[in-house]
Amino acid sequence: MGEKKKKIVKTIKVDADKCNGCRACEVICSAFHAAPKYSSNNPARARIKVNRHPLKDIYV
């Protein structure tokens, strides 16, 4: 039988005081993970998401 590969969960720590919600990280992530490399610039395909906190008006 084949061995199951364990998924590695990666995290990114964000300083909410420095984030202004520009979503540049989403654009770079989607371009980096596009196949073939750098063929697409669609932030909807990014593996990270920027969310706005509904009560505090900050991005997390």
C-alpha positions as CSV (number, residue, x, y, z in Angstrom):
1,M,0.0,0.0,0.0
2,G,1.1,3.6,-0.7
3,E,2.1,5.7,2.2
4,K,0.0,8.8,3.0
5,K,1.8,12.1,2.8
6,K,1.3,14.4,5.7
7,K,0.2,17.9,4.7
8,I,2.3,20.6,6.1
9,V,0.3,23.6,7.4
10,K,2.1,26.9,6.9
11,T,1.2,30.1,8.7
12,I,2.0,33.7,8.1
13,K,2.2,36.1,11.0
14,V,0.8,39.5,10.1
15,D,1.3,42.8,11.9
16,A,-2.2,44.3,11.8
17,D,-0.8,47.8,12.6
18,K,1.2,47.7,9.3
19,C,-1.4,46.1,7.0
20,N,-3.4,48.7,5.1
21,G,-5.5,46.2,3.2
22,C,-3.8,46.8,-0.2
23,R,-4.0,43.0,-1.0
24,A,-0.6,43.1,-2.7
25,C,0.2,39.8,-0.9
26,E,-2.7,38.1,-2.6
27,V,-1.6,39.3,-6.0
28,I,2.0,38.0,-5.4
29,C,0.8,34.7,-4.0
30,S,-1.6,34.0,-7.0
31,A,1.2,34.9,-9.4
32,F,3.7,32.7,-7.6
33,H,1.4,29.6,-7.5
34,A,0.1,30.0,-11.1
35,A,0.9,27.2,-13.6
36,P,2.9,27.9,-15.7
37,K,4.7,30.3,-13.4
38,Y,3.6,33.9,-13.6
39,S,1.0,33.3,-16.3
40,S,-1.9,34.5,-14.2
41,N,-2.5,37.4,-11.9
42,N,-5.9,36.5,-10.4
43,P,-6.0,37.2,-6.6
44,A,-9.1,35.0,-6.3
45,R,-6.7,32.0,-6.8
46,A,-4.4,33.1,-4.0
47,R,-3.8,30.8,-1.2
48,I,-4.0,33.6,1.3
49,K,-6.9,36.0,1.9
50,V,-7.0,39.5,3.5
51,N,-10.1,40.1,5.6
52,R,-11.5,43.2,7.1
53,H,-12.6,43.0,10.7
54,P,-16.2,44.2,10.6
55,L,-16.3,46.0,14.0
56,K,-12.8,47.4,14.3
57,D,-12.2,48.6,10.7
58,I,-8.8,46.8,10.5
59,Y,-7.5,44.2,8.1
60,V,-6.6,40.8,9.5
